[in-house]
């Protein structure tokens, strides 16, 4: 399984974009609706303010890239994973749809499976 995306909580997206782009030197892919996406080799980095209280902490959400999201969600559920939601489309960029489903690990950390179709 490859890591597809990592989300990093920030207080000020515009300030963070300057740091990640100009200080770290990551290529900025695009910004939209208070989100900023960078390319970090094969992994995308998302900077954003926490959407809800459950995500409001100094940590990252790991997005595991899979080929067949529905199949992998089923496999993980059979293995005991607790999913927060069902697979759903979160973005459409050109001809590519990004689908995700979020789950908790045994320590209460939230992570996601993602698939680009």
C-alpha positions in Angstrom: 0.0 0.0 0.0 1.4 3.4 -0.9 0.9 6.6 1.1 -1.1 9.0 -1.2 -1.6 12.1 0.9 -0.7 13.6 4.3 -2.8 16.4 5.9 -1.1 18.9 8.2 -3.2 21.1 10.4 -2.2 24.8 10.2 -3.6 27.9 11.9 -3.0 30.3 8.9 -3.1 28.6 5.5 -1.7 31.6 3.6 1.2 31.9 6.0 1.9 28.2 5.8 1.8 28.2 2.0 4.6 30.7 2.0 6.7 28.6 4.3 6.1 25.2 2.5 6.6 26.8 -0.9 9.4 29.3 -0.3 11.2 27.9 2.7 10.9 24.1 2.2 10.7 24.4 -1.5 7.8 22.1 -2.3 5.9 22.6 -5.6 2.5 24.2 -4.9 -0.1 22.2 -7.0 -3.2 24.4 -6.2 -5.2 26.2 -3.6 -9.0 26.1 -3.1 -11.5 26.9 -0.4 -8.8 27.3 2.3 -6.9 24.2 1.3 -3.4 24.1 -0.2 -1.9 21.1 -2.0 1.8 20.5 -2.6 3.7 17.6 -4.3 6.2 15.8 -2.2 7.6 13.1 -4.6 4.9 10.5 -4.9 2.9 11.9 -1.9 0.6 14.9 -1.9 0.7 17.2 1.1 -2.5 19.0 2.2 -2.4 22.1 4.4 -5.6 23.2 6.0 -7.3 24.3 9.1 -9.0 21.5 11.0 -12.6 20.9 9.6 -14.0 19.7 12.9 -13.0 19.4 16.6 -12.0 15.7 16.1 -9.3 16.8 13.7 -8.1 19.8 15.8 -4.8 18.6 17.1 -1.1 18.7 16.2 -1.0 15.5 14.1 -1.4 14.3 10.5 -4.0 12.2 8.8 -2.4 9.5 6.7 -4.2 8.8 3.4 -3.4 5.3 2.0 -3.7 5.1 -1.7 -5.5 2.0 -3.0 -6.6 0.8 -6.4 -10.1 -0.5 -5.4 -11.5 1.6 -2.5 -14.7 -0.4 -2.0 -12.8 -3.7 -2.0 -10.2 -2.5 0.5 -12.8 -0.9 2.8 -14.6 -4.3 2.8 -11.3 -6.2 3.5 -10.4 -3.8 6.4 -13.9 -4.0 7.9 -13.6 -7.8 7.9 -10.3 -7.4 9.7 -11.9 -5.2 12.4 -11.4 -1.7 11.2 -14.0 0.9 12.2 -14.9 3.3 9.4 -16.3 6.7 10.1 -18.0 7.0 6.7 -18.6 5.1 3.5 -16.5 5.6 0.3 -17.5 8.9 -1.2 -16.1 11.3 -3.9 -14.4 14.3 -2.4 -13.0 16.1 -5.5 -13.1 16.0 -9.2 -10.1 17.5 -11.0 -10.5 17.3 -14.8 -11.2 13.7 -15.7 -10.0 12.4 -12.3 -12.3 11.7 -9.3 -10.8 11.4 -5.8 -12.7 9.0 -3.5 -12.1 8.5 0.2 -13.3 6.6 3.2 -12.1 7.6 6.7 -11.3 5.1 9.6 -9.9 5.1 13.1 -6.9 3.2 14.2 -6.7 1.4 17.6 -5.4 4.6 19.2 -8.2 6.9 18.0 -6.2 8.4 15.2 -8.2 9.1 12.0 -6.7 8.0 8.7 -8.2 7.4 5.2 -8.1 5.2 2.2 -8.1 7.1 -1.1 -8.5 6.2 -4.7 -8.2 8.3 -7.8 -10.3 7.1 -10.7 
